[in-house]
């Protein structure tokens, strides 16, 4: 698991972001924490995972780039909207998949 350099953080998660990231890195159980990654299926733009799934063996060994951090699923959805709005609408980036690969 890798963290995106310009990590997108939801408003509620912002207050506790450092502690949340530290606990995720130490494989501590996180309640109501959601991580946004580039979609694994190649068709969608993003995946939203509850942080606890990263405690599973597959997720520990796979190379996921964490793009966003949110407290609550609703905040995760808003954060995905913010990411798309910022990159596509404001910066004119049309291929978001390639953007996060580079």
C-alpha distances in whole Angstrom, upper triangle without the diagonal:
4,7,10,13,15,13,16,17,19,23,23,19,20,22,20,16,16,17,14,11,13,13,10,8,12,11,14,16,16,19,19,16,14,11,12,10,12,14,13,17,18,21,20,18,15,14,14,13,14,12,13,12,9,11,12,12,11,8,7,8,7,5,5,6,7,11,13,13,17,19,21,20,23,21,18,21,23,20,19,23,22,20,22,25,24,23,25,28,28,27,28,25,26,23,20,18,19,18,14,14,16
4,7,9,12,11,14,15,18,21,22,18,19,21,19,15,15,16,14,11,13,14,11,9,13,14,16,18,17,20,20,16,15,11,12,10,12,15,15,18,19,21,20,18,15,15,15,15,16,14,16,15,12,15,16,16,15,12,11,11,10,7,6,5,6,9,11,13,16,19,21,21,23,21,18,21,22,19,18,22,21,18,20,23,22,20,23,26,26,24,26,22,24,21,18,16,17,16,12,12,14
4,6,8,7,10,12,15,18,19,15,15,18,16,12,12,14,12,9,11,13,11,10,14,14,16,18,17,19,19,15,13,10,10,10,12,15,16,20,20,22,20,17,15,15,15,14,16,13,16,16,13,16,18,19,18,14,14,15,13,10,8,6,5,7,9,10,14,17,19,19,21,19,16,19,19,16,16,19,18,15,18,21,19,18,21,24,23,22,24,21,22,20,17,16,17,15,11,13,14
4,6,5,8,11,14,17,19,16,15,18,17,14,14,17,15,12,15,17,14,14,17,18,20,21,19,22,20,17,15,11,10,9,11,14,16,19,19,21,18,15,14,14,15,16,17,16,19,19,16,19,21,22,20,17,17,18,15,12,10,6,6,5,8,10,14,17,20,20,21,18,16,18,18,14,14,17,16,13,15,18,16,15,18,20,20,18,20,17,19,17,14,14,14,12,9,10,11
4,6,9,12,15,18,20,17,15,18,18,14,14,17,16,13,15,18,16,15,19,20,22,23,22,24,23,19,18,14,14,13,14,18,20,23,22,24,22,18,17,18,18,19,20,19,22,22,19,22,24,25,23,20,20,20,19,15,13,10,9,8,10,12,16,19,22,22,23,20,18,20,20,16,17,19,17,14,17,19,16,15,19,21,19,18,20,18,20,19,16,16,16,13,10,12,12
4,6,9,13,15,17,15,13,16,17,13,14,17,16,14,17,19,17,17,21,22,23,24,22,23,22,18,17,14,13,13,14,18,20,23,22,23,21,17,16,18,17,19,20,19,22,23,21,24,26,27,25,22,22,23,21,18,15,11,10,8,9,11,14,18,20,21,21,18,16,18,17,13,14,16,13,11,14,15,12,12,16,18,16,15,18,16,18,18,15,16,16,12,11,14,13
4,6,10,13,14,12,11,14,14,10,12,14,13,11,14,16,14,15,18,19,20,20,18,20,18,15,13,10,10,11,13,16,18,21,21,22,19,16,14,15,14,15,17,15,19,19,17,21,23,24,23,19,20,21,19,16,13,10,8,5,6,7,11,14,17,17,18,15,13,15,15,11,12,14,12,10,14,15,13,13,17,19,17,17,19,17,19,18,15,16,17,14,11,14,15
4,7,10,12,10,9,13,13,10,13,15,13,12,16,17,16,17,20,20,21,21,18,19,17,14,12,10,9,11,13,16,19,21,21,21,18,15,13,14,13,15,16,15,19,20,18,22,24,25,24,20,21,23,21,18,15,12,9,6,4,6,9,12,14,15,15,11,10,12,11,7,9,11,9,7,11,12,11,12,15,16,15,16,18,16,18,18,14,16,17,14,12,16,17
4,7,8,6,6,10,10,8,11,13,11,11,14,16,14,16,19,19,19,19,16,16,14,11,10,10,10,13,15,18,21,23,23,24,21,17,15,15,13,14,15,14,18,19,18,21,23,26,25,21,22,24,22,20,17,14,11,9,6,5,6,9,12,13,13,9,9,12,11,7,10,12,10,10,14,15,13,15,18,19,18,19,21,20,22,21,18,19,21,18,16,19,20
4,6,5,6,9,10,9,13,14,12,13,17,17,16,18,21,21,20,19,16,15,13,10,10,10,11,14,17,19,22,24,25,24,21,18,15,16,13,14,14,14,18,19,19,22,24,27,26,23,24,26,24,23,19,17,13,11,8,6,5,7,9,11,10,6,7,10,8,6,10,11,9,11,14,14,14,16,19,19,19,20,22,21,23,23,19,21,23,20,19,22,23
4,6,5,8,10,10,13,15,14,15,18,19,18,21,23,23,22,21,17,17,14,13,13,14,15,18,21,23,26,28,28,28,24,22,19,19,17,18,17,17,20,22,22,25,27,30,30,26,27,30,28,26,23,20,17,15,11,10,8,8,11,13,11,8,10,12,10,9,13,13,11,13,16,16,15,18,21,21,20,21,24,24,26,26,22,24,26,24,22,25,26
4,6,6,8,9,13,13,12,14,17,17,17,20,21,21,19,18,15,14,11,10,12,14,15,19,22,24,26,29,29,29,26,23,20,20,16,17,16,16,18,21,21,23,26,29,29,25,26,29,28,26,23,21,17,16,13,10,7,6,9,12,11,8,10,13,11,11,15,16,14,16,19,19,19,21,24,24,23,25,27,27,28,28,25,26,29,26,24,27,29
4,6,6,6,9,10,8,10,13,13,13,16,18,18,16,16,12,12,10,8,10,11,13,16,19,22,24,27,27,28,24,22,19,18,15,15,14,13,16,18,18,20,23,26,25,22,22,25,24,23,20,18,14,14,10,7,5,5,9,12,12,9,10,13,12,11,14,16,14,15,19,19,19,21,23,24,23,24,27,26,28,27,23,24,27,24,22,25,26
4,6,5,8,10,10,11,13,15,15,17,19,20,19,18,15,16,14,12,13,13,15,18,21,23,26,29,29,29,26,23,20,20,17,18,17,16,19,21,20,22,25,28,28,24,24,27,26,24,21,19,15,14,11,9,8,9,12,15,15,11,12,15,14,12,15,17,15,15,19,19,18,20,23,23,22,23,26,25,27,27,24,25,27,24,21,25,25
4,6,8,9,10,12,14,15,16,18,19,20,18,18,15,15,14,13,15,16,18,21,24,27,29,32,32,33,29,27,24,23,20,20,19,17,20,23,22,23,27,29,30,26,26,29,28,27,24,22,18,17,14,12,11,10,14,17,17,14,15,18,17,15,19,20,18,19,23,23,21,24,27,27,26,27,30,29,31,31,27,29,30,27,25,28,29
4,6,6,6,9,10,11,12,14,16,17,15,15,12,13,13,11,13,14,17,20,23,25,27,30,31,32,29,26,23,22,19,18,16,15,17,20,19,20,24,26,27,23,23,26,26,24,22,20,17,17,14,10,10,9,13,16,17,14,15,19,18,16,19,21,19,20,24,24,23,25,28,29,28,28,31,30,32,31,27,28,30,27,25,27,28
4,6,5,6,8,10,10,12,14,15,14,15,12,14,13,10,12,12,14,16,20,22,24,28,28,29,26,23,20,20,17,16,15,13,16,18,17,19,22,24,24,21,20,23,23,21,18,17,13,13,11,8,9,10,13,16,17,14,14,17,17,14,17,19,18,17,21,22,21,22,25,26,25,25,28,27,29,28,24,25,26,24,21,24,25
4,6,5,6,9,10,11,12,14,14,15,13,15,16,13,14,14,16,18,22,24,26,29,30,31,28,26,23,22,20,19,17,15,17,20,18,19,22,24,25,21,20,23,23,21,19,17,14,15,13,11,12,13,17,19,21,17,17,21,20,18,20,23,21,20,24,25,23,24,28,29,28,27,30,29,31,30,26,26,28,25,22,24,25
4,5,5,6,9,10,11,12,11,12,10,13,14,12,14,14,17,19,23,25,26,30,31,32,30,27,24,22,20,18,16,13,15,18,16,17,21,23,24,20,19,22,23,22,20,19,16,17,15,12,13,13,16,19,21,18,18,22,22,19,22,24,23,22,26,27,26,27,30,32,31,31,33,32,33,32,28,29,30,28,25,27,28
4,5,5,6,9,10,11,9,10,8,10,11,8,10,11,14,16,20,22,23,26,28,29,26,24,20,19,16,14,13,10,12,15,13,14,18,20,21,17,17,20,20,19,17,16,13,14,12,9,10,10,13,15,18,15,15,18,19,16,19,22,20,20,24,25,24,25,28,29,29,29,31,29,31,30,26,26,28,25,22,24,26
4,5,5,6,9,10,10,12,10,13,13,10,11,10,13,14,18,20,21,25,26,28,25,23,19,18,16,14,13,10,13,15,12,14,17,19,19,16,15,18,18,16,14,13,10,12,11,9,11,12,15,17,19,17,15,19,20,17,18,22,20,19,23,24,23,24,27,29,28,27,30,28,29,28,24,24,25,23,20,21,23
4,6,5,6,9,9,11,11,14,15,13,14,14,16,18,21,23,24,28,29,31,28,26,23,21,19,17,16,12,14,16,14,14,17,19,20,17,15,18,19,18,16,16,13,16,15,12,14,15,18,20,23,20,19,23,23,20,22,25,24,23,26,28,27,27,30,32,31,31,33,31,33,31,27,27,28,26,23,24,25
4,5,5,6,5,8,7,11,13,11,13,13,16,18,21,23,24,27,29,30,28,26,23,21,18,16,14,10,11,14,11,11,15,17,18,15,14,17,18,18,17,17,14,17,15,13,14,14,16,19,21,19,18,22,23,21,22,26,25,24,27,29,28,29,32,33,33,33,35,33,34,32,28,28,29,28,24,26,27
4,5,5,6,7,7,11,12,9,11,10,13,14,18,20,20,23,25,27,24,23,19,17,15,12,11,7,9,11,8,9,12,14,15,12,11,14,15,15,13,13,11,14,13,11,13,13,15,17,20,18,16,20,21,19,20,23,23,22,25,27,26,26,29,31,31,30,32,30,31,29,25,24,26,25,21,22,24
4,5,8,10,11,15,16,13,14,12,15,15,19,21,20,24,26,28,26,24,21,19,17,15,14,10,12,13,10,10,13,14,15,12,10,13,14,13,13,13,11,15,15,13,15,16,19,20,23,21,19,23,24,21,22,26,25,23,26,28,27,27,30,32,32,31,33,30,32,29,26,25,26,24,21,22,23
4,6,9,11,14,17,14,16,15,18,19,22,24,23,27,29,31,29,27,24,22,20,17,16,12,12,14,11,10,13,14,16,14,11,14,16,16,16,16,15,18,18,16,18,18,20,22,25,23,22,25,27,24,25,29,28,26,30,32,31,31,34,36,35,35,37,34,35,33,29,28,29,28,25,25,27
4,7,9,12,15,13,14,14,17,17,21,22,21,25,27,29,27,26,22,20,18,15,13,9,8,10,8,6,10,11,13,11,9,12,14,15,15,16,15,18,17,15,17,17,19,20,23,22,20,24,25,23,24,28,27,26,29,31,31,31,33,36,35,35,37,34,35,32,29,27,29,28,24,25,27
4,6,10,13,11,14,14,18,19,22,24,23,27,29,31,28,27,24,21,18,15,13,9,8,11,10,8,12,14,16,14,12,16,18,18,17,18,16,19,18,15,16,15,17,19,22,21,20,23,25,23,24,28,27,27,30,32,31,32,34,36,36,36,38,35,36,34,30,29,31,30,26,28,30
4,7,10,9,12,13,17,19,22,23,23,26,28,30,27,26,22,19,17,13,10,8,6,9,9,8,11,14,16,14,13,17,18,19,18,19,17,19,18,15,15,14,15,16,20,19,18,21,23,22,23,26,26,26,29,31,31,31,34,36,36,36,37,35,36,34,30,29,31,30,27,28,31
4,7,6,9,11,15,17,21,21,22,25,27,28,25,24,20,18,15,12,8,6,6,10,10,10,13,16,18,15,15,19,19,20,18,18,15,17,15,12,11,10,11,13,16,15,15,18,20,18,20,23,23,23,26,28,28,29,31,33,33,33,35,33,33,32,28,27,30,29,25,27,29
4,6,9,12,15,18,22,22,23,26,28,29,26,25,21,18,14,12,8,8,8,11,12,12,15,19,20,17,18,22,22,22,20,20,17,19,16,13,11,9,9,11,14,14,14,17,19,18,20,22,23,23,26,28,28,29,31,32,33,34,35,33,34,33,29,29,31,30,27,29,31
4,7,10,13,16,20,20,22,24,26,26,23,22,18,16,12,10,7,8,9,12,13,14,17,20,21,18,19,23,22,22,19,20,16,17,14,11,8,6,5,8,10,10,10,13,15,15,16,19,20,20,23,24,25,26,28,29,30,31,32,31,31,30,26,26,29,28,25,27,30
4,7,10,13,17,18,19,22,24,24,21,20,16,14,10,9,6,5,8,11,11,13,15,19,19,16,17,20,19,19,16,16,13,14,11,7,6,5,6,8,11,10,9,12,14,13,14,17,18,18,20,22,22,23,26,27,27,28,30,28,29,27,24,23,26,25,22,24,26
4,7,10,13,14,16,19,20,21,17,16,12,10,6,5,4,5,9,10,10,13,15,18,17,14,16,19,17,17,14,13,10,11,8,6,5,6,6,7,10,9,6,10,12,10,11,15,15,15,17,20,20,21,23,24,25,25,27,25,25,24,20,20,23,22,19,21,24
4,7,10,12,13,16,18,19,16,14,10,8,6,5,6,6,10,10,9,13,14,17,16,12,14,16,15,14,10,10,6,7,6,5,7,9,10,10,12,11,8,11,13,10,11,14,14,13,16,18,18,18,21,23,23,23,25,22,23,21,17,17,19,18,15,17,20
4,7,9,11,14,15,15,12,10,7,6,5,6,9,9,13,12,12,15,17,19,17,13,16,17,15,13,10,9,6,5,5,6,8,11,12,10,12,11,7,9,11,9,8,12,12,10,12,15,15,15,17,20,20,20,21,19,19,17,14,13,16,15,12,15,17
4,6,8,11,12,13,11,9,6,5,7,8,11,11,14,13,12,16,16,17,15,12,14,15,12,11,7,6,5,5,7,9,12,15,15,14,16,15,11,12,14,12,10,14,14,12,13,16,16,15,17,20,21,20,21,18,18,15,12,11,13,13,10,11,14
4,6,9,9,10,8,6,4,6,9,11,14,15,18,16,15,18,18,19,16,14,16,16,13,11,8,7,8,7,10,13,15,18,18,16,18,17,13,14,16,13,11,14,15,12,12,16,16,14,15,19,20,19,19,15,15,12,9,7,10,10,7,9,12
4,6,6,7,6,5,4,5,9,11,14,15,18,15,15,19,18,19,16,14,17,17,13,12,10,10,11,11,12,15,17,20,19,16,18,18,14,14,17,15,12,15,16,14,14,17,18,16,17,20,22,21,20,17,16,13,11,8,12,13,11,12,15
4,6,8,8,9,8,7,11,11,15,16,17,14,14,17,16,16,13,12,15,14,11,11,9,10,12,13,15,17,19,22,21,19,21,21,17,17,20,18,15,18,20,17,17,21,22,20,20,24,25,24,24,20,19,16,14,11,13,15,13,12,16
4,6,7,9,9,9,13,14,17,19,20,17,17,20,19,19,15,15,18,17,14,14,13,14,16,16,18,20,22,24,23,20,22,23,19,18,21,20,17,19,22,19,18,22,23,21,21,24,26,25,24,21,19,16,14,11,14,16,15,14,18
4,6,8,9,10,14,16,20,21,23,20,20,23,22,22,18,17,20,19,16,15,13,14,16,16,18,21,23,25,25,22,23,24,20,19,22,20,17,19,21,18,17,20,21,19,18,22,24,23,21,18,16,12,12,8,11,14,13,12,16
4,7,9,11,14,17,20,22,24,21,22,25,24,24,21,20,23,23,19,18,16,17,18,17,19,22,23,25,24,21,22,23,19,18,20,19,16,17,20,17,15,19,21,18,17,20,23,22,20,17,15,12,12,9,13,15,14,15,18
4,6,8,11,14,18,20,22,19,20,23,23,24,20,19,22,22,19,18,15,15,15,14,16,18,19,22,21,18,19,19,16,14,17,16,12,14,16,14,12,16,18,16,15,18,21,20,19,16,14,12,10,9,13,14,13,14,18
4,7,10,13,17,19,21,19,19,23,23,24,21,19,22,22,18,17,14,13,13,11,13,16,17,20,20,17,17,17,14,13,14,13,9,11,13,11,9,13,14,12,12,15,17,17,16,13,12,10,7,6,10,11,10,12,15
4,7,10,13,15,18,16,16,20,20,21,18,16,19,20,16,15,12,11,10,9,10,13,14,17,16,14,15,14,11,10,13,11,8,11,12,10,10,14,15,13,14,17,19,18,18,15,15,13,10,9,12,12,11,13,16
4,6,10,12,14,12,13,17,16,18,16,13,16,17,14,14,11,11,10,10,10,12,13,15,14,12,14,14,10,10,13,12,9,13,15,13,13,17,18,17,18,20,22,22,22,19,18,16,13,12,15,16,13,15,18
4,7,9,12,11,12,15,16,18,16,13,16,18,16,15,12,12,10,10,9,9,10,12,11,8,11,11,7,8,11,10,9,12,14,13,14,17,18,18,19,21,23,23,24,21,21,19,16,15,18,18,15,18,21
4,6,8,7,8,11,12,15,13,11,13,16,14,14,11,12,10,11,10,10,10,11,11,9,12,12,9,11,14,13,12,16,17,16,18,21,21,21,23,25,26,26,27,24,24,22,19,18,21,21,17,19,22
4,5,6,8,10,12,15,14,12,14,17,16,16,14,15,12,14,12,10,9,10,9,8,12,12,10,12,15,14,14,18,19,18,20,23,23,24,25,27,28,29,30,27,27,26,22,21,24,24,21,22,25
4,5,6,8,10,13,13,10,12,15,14,15,12,13,11,13,11,9,10,10,11,11,15,14,12,15,17,15,16,19,20,19,22,24,24,24,27,29,29,29,30,28,28,26,23,22,24,24,20,22,24
4,5,6,8,11,12,10,11,15,15,16,14,16,14,16,15,13,13,13,13,13,17,17,15,18,20,19,19,23,24,23,25,28,28,28,30,32,33,33,34,31,32,30,26,25,27,27,23,25,27
4,5,6,9,9,7,9,12,12,14,12,14,13,16,15,14,15,15,15,14,18,18,15,18,21,19,19,23,24,22,24,27,28,27,29,32,33,32,33,30,30,28,24,23,25,25,22,23,26
4,5,8,8,5,6,9,9,11,10,12,11,14,14,13,15,16,16,16,20,19,16,19,22,20,19,23,24,22,24,27,27,27,29,31,32,31,32,29,30,27,24,22,24,24,20,21,24
4,7,9,7,6,10,11,14,13,15,15,18,18,16,17,18,18,18,22,22,19,22,25,23,23,26,27,26,28,31,31,30,32,35,36,35,36,33,33,31,27,25,28,27,24,24,27
4,6,6,6,9,10,13,13,16,16,19,20,19,20,20,20,20,24,24,21,23,26,24,24,28,29,27,29,32,32,31,33,36,37,36,37,34,33,31,28,25,27,28,24,24,27
4,6,5,7,9,12,13,17,17,21,21,21,23,23,24,23,27,27,24,26,29,27,26,30,31,29,30,34,34,33,34,37,38,37,38,34,34,31,28,26,27,28,24,24,27
4,6,6,6,10,11,14,15,19,20,20,22,23,23,22,26,26,22,24,27,25,24,28,29,27,28,31,31,30,32,35,36,35,35,32,31,28,25,22,24,25,22,21,24
4,5,5,8,8,11,12,15,16,16,18,20,20,19,23,22,19,21,24,22,21,25,26,23,25,28,28,27,29,32,33,32,32,29,29,26,23,20,22,23,19,19,22
4,6,8,9,12,13,17,18,17,20,21,22,22,25,24,21,24,26,24,23,27,28,25,27,30,30,29,31,34,34,33,34,31,31,28,25,23,24,24,20,20,23
4,7,9,12,14,18,20,20,23,24,25,25,28,27,24,26,29,26,25,29,29,26,28,31,31,29,31,35,35,34,34,31,31,27,25,22,23,24,20,19,21
4,6,10,12,15,17,18,21,23,24,23,26,25,22,24,26,23,22,26,26,23,25,28,28,26,28,31,32,30,31,27,27,24,21,18,19,20,17,16,18
4,7,10,13,15,17,20,22,23,23,25,24,21,23,25,22,20,24,24,21,23,26,25,23,25,29,29,27,28,24,24,21,18,16,16,17,13,12,15
4,6,9,12,13,16,19,20,19,22,20,17,19,21,18,17,20,20,18,19,23,22,20,22,26,26,24,25,22,22,19,16,14,15,15,11,11,14
4,6,9,11,15,18,19,19,21,19,16,18,19,16,15,18,18,15,17,20,19,17,20,23,23,21,22,19,20,17,14,12,13,12,9,9,12
4,6,8,11,14,16,16,18,16,12,15,16,13,12,16,15,13,15,18,17,16,19,22,22,21,22,19,20,18,14,13,15,14,10,12,14
4,7,10,14,16,15,16,14,11,13,14,10,10,13,12,9,12,15,13,13,15,18,18,17,19,16,17,15,12,12,13,11,8,11,13
4,7,10,12,12,13,10,8,10,11,7,8,11,10,9,12,14,13,14,16,18,18,18,20,18,19,18,14,15,17,15,12,15,17
4,7,10,10,12,9,7,11,11,8,10,13,12,12,15,17,16,17,20,21,21,21,23,21,23,22,18,18,20,18,16,18,20
4,6,7,9,6,5,9,9,7,10,12,12,12,15,17,17,18,21,22,22,23,25,23,24,23,20,20,23,21,18,21,23
4,7,8,6,7,10,11,10,13,15,15,16,19,20,20,22,24,25,25,26,28,27,28,27,23,24,27,25,22,25,27
4,6,5,6,9,10,11,13,15,15,17,19,20,21,23,24,25,26,27,29,27,28,27,24,24,27,26,23,26,29
4,5,5,6,9,10,11,13,14,15,17,18,20,21,22,23,25,26,27,26,26,25,22,22,25,24,22,25,27
4,5,5,6,9,10,11,12,14,16,17,18,20,21,21,23,25,26,25,25,25,22,23,26,25,23,26,28
4,5,5,6,9,10,10,12,14,15,16,18,20,20,21,22,24,23,24,24,20,22,25,23,21,24,26
4,5,5,6,9,10,10,12,14,15,16,18,19,20,21,22,21,21,21,17,18,21,20,18,21,23
4,5,5,6,9,10,11,12,14,16,16,17,19,20,21,20,20,20,17,18,21,20,18,21,24
4,5,5,6,9,10,10,12,14,15,15,16,18,20,19,20,20,17,19,22,20,19,22,24
4,5,5,6,9,10,10,12,14,15,15,17,18,17,18,18,15,17,19,17,16,19,21
4,5,5,6,8,10,11,12,13,15,15,16,15,15,15,12,13,16,15,14,17,19
4,5,5,6,8,10,10,11,12,14,15,14,15,15,13,15,18,16,16,19,21
4,6,5,6,8,10,10,10,12,14,14,15,16,13,16,18,15,15,19,20
4,5,5,6,8,10,10,11,12,11,12,13,10,12,14,12,11,15,16
4,6,5,6,7,9,10,10,9,10,10,8,11,13,11,12,15,17
4,6,6,5,7,9,9,10,11,13,11,14,16,14,15,19,19
4,6,6,5,6,9,9,11,13,11,14,16,13,14,17,17
4,6,6,5,6,5,8,9,8,11,12,9,11,14,14
4,6,6,5,5,6,8,8,12,13,11,13,16,16
4,6,6,8,9,12,11,15,16,14,16,19,20
4,6,8,11,14,13,17,17,14,16,20,19
4,6,9,11,11,15,14,12,14,17,16
4,6,9,10,14,13,11,14,17,16
4,6,7,10,10,8,11,13,13
4,6,9,9,9,12,14,14
4,6,6,6,9,10,11
4,5,5,7,9,10
4,5,6,7,9
4,5,5,6
4,6,6
4,6
4
